[in-house]
Amino acid sequence: MILAIATAIILTMNVILLTGRGSFLIMGVKNMHEAAKARYDIPRMCRFLGYMMLVVTVGMVIITIGSFLETAWVDMFGTVFILAACAIVIFSMYFINISKRFRREVDENGKPFDNPDDPKLF
């Protein structure tokens, strides 16, 4: 029962992230200054993390179904799926931090930022 509640909570967070409004769930974004937030495409980052969490949610659903059915092979498949999801999460965190895919080159008025790699903003 507790596993089903945890799965429902993770699924709710997943839906919030997939809509692009879950920036309050991302620790680094929540602590950024407004000038630094303007340099990132926050809704795009939220959707990317939502897709990443979708893999974790599917694994949680498989484990929850396995615990209700009380079959070992479904639990084992869910555990392997969660381990694969952990590898995907680690790669995704690396990808978000290294890639410039989520950085904006211009502000909302169309003006380019002075120095996109300014360390004072982070």
N, C-alpha and C positions, 0 to 999 in steps of 0.2 A: 504494500500500500504506500509506504514511504517512497519507494522507487517510482511509483506512478505519479505521485505529487511532484517529485523532483523533475520528472520528465515533462510534466505539464508546465512547470515554471520555466524550464529551459526552452520549451516550445514557444511560450509567451515572449521570452526575450528574443528568440529567433525571429518571430513575426515583427517585433518592434524594430529590430536591426534591418530586416529586409525592406521595410517601408522607408528606410533612410532617416528615421527620426531618433535613432538610438544612440546619439553621441554621448548621452549621460552615462551609458554603460561602458564606455571606453575610457580607461583611466588617464591615458596620456592626453586625450582631447579635452577632458574635463578640467585639467589643470593648466592648460595653455592660456597665454594672454590672448586678447582679442586680435592683436596684430598678427600673431602667429597662426591663429585659427583662420584668418582671412587667406592665408597662403595655401590652405589645404581644401580639397573638395570633400567635405565632411560627409554629405549624403552618399557619395560614391564609396567612401571608406566603410560606412555603416553597411551598405549593401554587400560589399565584399566580405565583411566579417559575418554577415547574416548567412551568406552561402557557405562559408566555412563552418559555421555553427550548425548548419543544416545537416552536415555529415555527422557531427556529434549527436544531434537529435535523433537521427535515424538509428544510430547505434544504441542510444538509450531506449528507444521504442522497441528494438529487437530484444534487448535484455529484459525489459519490462514484460513483453509477451512471453518470453521464456520463463520468467519467474511465475507468471500466472498459470502457464501450461505445465510447469514443473518438469521440463525436459532438459536434459543436460546438454544436448547438442545445440539447442537454440541459444542457451547461455554461453556456450563455448564460441559459437559463431558471433554473438554479440560482443563478447570480450575481444576477439580478434579484430572486429570492426572498430571498436573503441581504440585499440592500440594503433590501428591504421589511422584513425582520426587524430590521435595525438601527434603522429608524424606529420599529418597535414597541417595541424595547428602550428607546430614548430616552424614548418616551412613558410606558412602564411605570415607569421610574426616576422620572420627574417625578410620576407618579400616586402611587407609593408614598410619596414624600417630602411631597407636598402634602395628599393625602387623609387623613382620619382613619378610614378604613375598617379599618385594622389595629390601631387603638388600642382598648384596653379601658377601659371606664368604671368597672368594679368589679374588685376583686381576686378571688382564688379563693375567699374566704370570703363574698363578696357585699357587702363594704363598699366604698363609693365612695372613689376616690382624692381626696385633699385638693384638689390643684390639678393638673389634667391637663396643663397647659401649663407646668409648672415647668421652667425652663431648667437648673437645677442637676443634673437627672437625666441630661441628655444630654451 
